[in-house]
């Protein structure tokens, strides 16, 4: 079998197994079969359900994601560069980073609600907290991991000031790690979107409607879960494409 197509067999195999188990062993009222779930998904996608409208919820969730994740990029990358480039900044920030980094984003929800109420900004704050650390740490790692031989070669070729050294050598060499941080941070951001909306930080979005339907509409719950997974997969592919495009110099 062509390995190019073999990777696509897992999804239909999973759906087939899910359909069989739901109709034989599992309780279809708790775990509905995919045939029902995808029918429900089509209904909420086309706006034919009186309560749920997936495109609007997706728009709100993506708005929360864009607010929080863009802030994490704007703060995380420069911060990672600073603590990676300057040894004194690295030493000064070590205790703070190791103290706050292990705190789960969900633990910040009460503070977000107290400070920002039930607003879009509160959701963005939780998303920012979750995605900031992967971006910061990967950027820091990328700057610290630049090979000494490249710096020596630049010095030999006449680069004798820090600004040019950083712009021509250090930053380009750090880009693979920075892109890794962005990809990991994006995945964490999307999970934080759902968590923040489920915990009541926002009254709109996919996470909010998923939690709203959990008690009486399992088909709607799973339909929203599928939609969340599809959007997360699409975001990952976008960042991977951007990485391949802007890092062509790495070769294979």
Secondary structure, DSSP 8 states (H G I E B T S, - for coil): --HHHHTTHHHHHHHHHHHHHHHHTS-TTTS--HHHHHHHHHHHHTT-SSS--HHHHHHHHHHHHHHHHHHHHHHHHHHHHHHHH-HHHHHHHHHHHHHHTTS-GGGGHHHHHHHH-SSHHHHHHHHHHHHHHHHHHHHHHHHHT--HHHHHHHHHTT--SHHHHIIIIIHHHHHHHHHHHHHHHHHHHHHHHHHHHHTTS-SSSHHHHHHHTTTT-HHHHHHHHHHHHHHHHHHHHHHHHHHHHHTGGG--
